[in-house]
Amino acid sequence: MTPILFAFSSAFTLGLTGLVFHRVHLLSALLCLEGMMLSLYIALSTWSLGMGSASSSALPLFLLAISACEAGAGLAILVATARTHGTDRLQSLNLLQW
Amino acid sequence: MSPYILAILLFSLGLGTTITFSSTHWLLAWVGLEINTLAMLPLMAQNHHPRAVEAATKYFLIQASGAAVLLFAGVINAWLTGQWDIHQAAHPLPIAIITLALSLKLGLAPLHSWLPEVFQGLNLTTNLILATWQKLAPLALMLQIQPPHSSLLIFLGLMSTLGGGWGGLNQTQLRKILAYSSTAQLGWMILVVQFSPSLTTLAILVYVVTTSATFLTLKLNKATNINMLAISWAKAPALMALTPLVLLSLAGLPPMTGFMPKWLILQELSKQGLPATATITALTALLSLYYYLRLTYAMTLTMFPNNITSTPPWRLPSAQLTLPLAILALAAISLLPLTPAAMALVAL
């Protein structure tokens, strides 16, 4: 396992662990998702650098564009949740049990 | 919602699934899934009330993390094998991660707990899209990957048929029952995906038809729990005579269409030398049968002791088109004789 592979894998795993286990605020969940996306960005850009292929050098930017859209949608949902529930704590998202 | 915006969102839903269908590159498959999720979110949250927004939040978190894990596995695969192609034989570790990520997106047990809650917060039209169209893209990816080793998929399939049957047992909310039913049906598809992908295609087609008929019936009656079904016979008596057959088709009883995929899947499992798996799957289908039968019972087979003036609700003219419901209900009930034609249609 190369150091770069280890670095982005552990960054991604850390983000995923935070998303799964640290369930306090919606904002922190969104930040974890964004961290996962950034580690994938690093992975893609170092992969295309290492391969040296011109055709795959645009892929990291596509990834960044889509993940920016996703982060925007996440923030919109954060605003909507704050307006309907009055807070962004994930504990308060408990209306759908019945 | 403005019709222009609605048109854009619906086109994006179609576009995302189409991109995933036609992609051979993991990044493009991921882009399709993301477009799908992003187009679905405004449709879910269009009624700005707490339950819908909460369902949209849960859907977003689950789908975004599932897609991120999928792309992560694709990147790992690219680092280990140097190629991005979906069809090529890949490293077993990324393929296992991809299988888990897709089962999170599909709502397969043991990763299905989000599905009933998301269904519960949405209206029936959005649920219909969520239960049919949104399953297609992840399932198409599931069909294309080379299975890592058979025990993971069989575990997911058995857990789904069991969990989908078990979860719906004590449920009175129709949307949650249908969510569990979706999990159970997807379990059947996943069981057979490594042996015969064409059977999975057949099963998803039949599932889409039967579940669309069920959702459109519920939408016509504006029913979201069993109590509201109990007086629906007064609104549309002929439809209420047909609906039990649709539900039993969803359960997979013999003269109906829903029996076709279950029959062929059990046959395929026995042919592959997995009689124990086939037996357990057939037995877990009984759990699902219980709640379909309970819906049937509350809807048609009994009449609740209400006084006669309170029983019929107002007969307001419905704005819903009934032609799709008629066609889908007919297809959901009576297509079993077309089994050879259906098999020829989906043969890969």
Interface residues (C-beta under 8 A of the other chain):
Chain A: T2 L5 F8 S9 F12 L16 L19 L26 A29 L33 M36 M37 L40 A43 L44 W47 M51 L59 F62 L63 I66 C69 E70 A73 G74 A76 I77 A80 T81 R83 T84 H85 L93 L95 L96 Q97 W98
Chain B: L27 W30 V31 E34 I35 T37 L38 L41 A45 H48 H49 P50 R51 V53 E54 A55 A56 T57 K58 F60 L61 A64 S65 A68 V69 L71 F72 V75 I76 A78 W79 G82 E117 V118 Q120 G121 Q173
